[in-house]
Amino acid sequence: MEEYIKVEGVSKIYEVKGGKVVAINDVSFTVAKPEFIAILGPNGAGKTTLLNIIATVLPPSKGKVYVKGIDAWREPWKVKEFIGFVPQEYGIYENLNVVETCN
């Protein structure tokens, strides 16, 4: 099977007043085509942070992400050709129908 997404030792650490907050720590997994995965966890577990890193919206503090063998942070413009990402906050415009939303 072809590796589609590969996450290697990804961590995200935020600098905050008074210290650091570890949002995700040393996450690794591979998704091979045609697999599907679900990322589950409680609020604040780092799911959105991880997806933002994979989609090249947010840089990791440590680790690597590859999409179809392409290093997501060395060539993000190439990775964006293969990823569709809609954060829940901005996913739908209430005044548009389905066709208008997709165009």
SULVEN-V115642 format. One record per backbone hydrogen bond with DSSP energy under -0.5 kcal/mol. NH is the residue of the N-H (numbers start at 0). CO is the residue of the C=O. Records with the same first field share a line. If there is no record, write none. Layout:
NH=CO  CO
This chain:
3=30
4=30
5=65
6=28
7=5  63
8=6
9=26
10=61
11=23
13=20
15=13  18
18=15
20=13
22=11  20
23=11
26=9
28=6
30=4
31=29
32=1
34=31
39=37
44=41
49=45
50=46
51=47
52=48
53=49
54=50
55=52
56=51
57=51
60=10
61=10
63=7
65=5
66=69
67=3
69=66
71=64  69
73=70
74=70
77=74
78=74
79=75
80=77
81=78
82=78
84=82
89=86
90=87
93=91
95=92
100=96
101=97
102=98
